[in-house]
Each structure stands twice: as structure tokens, then as C-alpha cells.
Amino acid sequence: MTREEELIKNVQFVESALCAACQKAGRNPQDVSLMAVTKYAQDKDVLTLLDSGLIRHIGESRVQQAEKRWTSSVFAKYKTVKHFIGHLQKNKAAKAARLFDFIDSLDSEETALALNRTAPEGKIIRALIQIKLTQKDTQSGLPLEEARKLVKKLAELEHIKVCGYMGIAPQGASEEELHQIFKQVKTAFDQDFPGGERYLSLGMSEDFRVAVEEGSTLPRIGSRLFATTLEGL
Ligand SMILES: *Cc1c(COP(=O)(O)O)cnc(C)c1O
């Protein structure tokens, strides 16, 4: 199998697993979009998937690296929806506001205001509030109740449209715990974003099936798409 074939096979594998999870939960697969997390991926691998037409949503977690890649002439010609999923420092807000369609990791009013202030004329940036799903101090995001307050606070910003939640599940959680954690976020999501354009971004390579069963609309997949595996494994 060539590397190109392997990459296409990976996307197809993930897409069919997403479909199966939807089926299991009685959901419409059209309500779920795959986000390809390209932060560790080689340029040529990303280009393979872009050329295949199989991916549209892209996730990057470093502003500098993303800028270098996506403003280059090779990449800029593709029509993509670019999501920032890393921790956004306030001093990078202007750059991020220019480059990204979505900021999926918003967790402070200050950063939201910085984005709003520096956004290009006429641009509306979609934002998801990142919810902290572990007690670990190293993870970004806000506890659920604070996240919900922030949604209300940011309702009136001219250039920012808050339209959902993002979360990273704790490492090593059992499947049962994952179900419970994701369910809790989904309940808040349905209450706080009852209609219109809305996104719930839960699930990564290791836990996206459970996340989609619990209602994720935008799972973020990196290693399952791009990691190099031994042939035949
Ligand atoms: C890197 C990253 C992912 C992708 O993780 P994988 O386990 O490689 O699929 C998803 N979400 C966020 C916020 C990330 O930083």
C-alpha cells in the first residue's frame, strides 16, 4: 500500500466508524463532520487528503505553524474551514483572527475581546467555549458552569459568534466514564444552544466513537488519520 492509499483508507475507516456510531445512537451521520487535526501531520500528507476531497474541516493548535502552512500558495488554494484548537495567547489574537474561521478553544473573556477588537472588517469568527473535563491544572478550558456564564457574556460581540462547546476528555477514563462526561456536556449544549448554527466538538482518535454516540457533531481526529502504521497492522 502506498502512503497515499494508506491515508485515504484511514479517512474511510474513521468515516465508517462515525457512521456506525451514529447508527448505534439513532443519529443522522450528516449531522457529524470530521475535523482532521493536522498539527503533527506532514505537509504532503495533508495535501493528499485535501486533493482527495475527503476533508474540509481542519484543526491546528499553533498559530505560527498554521500561518506558515495555510498562507503558503500551495495550501491557500484549497477551500477549507480552519479551526484553532490550541491554547490561544492574547498576543496572538490578531493573527488568529485573520487566519481562522473558528476558534474552538476559547476560554476567557479577555481573549474573546482581543479577537473581537482585532478581527478583520466584516469577519464573523465562530467560537466554541472550551470546557475543562478533568481536574488537572494543565488542561485549558473552563469548568462547565463558568463556560456557560461566558457564553451569556459574549452574546453581543460584533465579530464573534459563540456557537457551541469543545472538550478534551481525561486520559485513561473508562468507556463508562466517557459516556457520563460527554452526556453532561451534551445536556448543557442542548440547553445553551437550542437551535441555529451549533457545534459540539467532543472526541479524538481514542474516544470519538463514544463522543459521537453521545452527540458530538465535530470530532477532532489527528493520529488515527496521519500516524504512520506498519503495513498489515
Ligand atoms: C491534537 C489534538 C487532537 C487530536 O488528537 P488525536 O488523539 O491525535 O486524534 C484533538 N483535539 C485537540 C484539542 C488536540 O490538541
The ligand as an SDF file (V2000), in Angstrom:
LIG
                    3D

 15 15  0  0  0  0  0  0  0  0999 V2000
   -4.0430   17.0730   18.9880 C   0  0  0  0  0  0  0  0  0  0  0  0
   -5.4510   17.3290   19.3060 C   0  0  0  0  0  0  0  0  0  0  0  0
   -6.4670   16.4730   18.8250 C   0  0  0  0  0  0  0  0  0  0  0  0
   -6.1920   15.2210   18.0140 C   0  0  0  0  0  0  0  0  0  0  0  0
   -5.7330   14.2140   18.8540 O   0  0  0  0  0  0  0  0  0  0  0  0
   -5.5570   12.6990   18.3570 P   0  0  0  0  0  0  0  0  0  0  0  0
   -5.5970   11.9090   19.6040 O   0  0  0  0  0  0  0  0  0  0  0  0
   -4.2450   12.6670   17.6560 O   0  0  0  0  0  0  0  0  0  0  0  0
   -6.6800   12.4000   17.4450 O   0  0  0  0  0  0  0  0  0  0  0  0
   -7.7790   16.8010   19.1200 C   0  0  0  0  0  0  0  0  0  0  0  0
   -8.0960   17.8940   19.8460 N   0  0  0  0  0  0  0  0  0  0  0  0
   -7.1530   18.7250   20.3350 C   0  0  0  0  0  0  0  0  0  0  0  0
   -7.5710   19.9040   21.1320 C   0  0  0  0  0  0  0  0  0  0  0  0
   -5.8040   18.4720   20.0820 C   0  0  0  0  0  0  0  0  0  0  0  0
   -4.8820   19.3110   20.5800 O   0  0  0  0  0  0  0  0  0  0  0  0
  1  2  1  0
  2  3  1  0
  2 14  2  0
  3  4  1  0
  3 10  2  0
  4  5  1  0
  5  6  1  0
  6  7  2  0
  6  8  1  0
  6  9  1  0
 10 11  1  0
 11 12  2  0
 12 13  1  0
 12 14  1  0
 14 15  1  0
M  END
$$$$
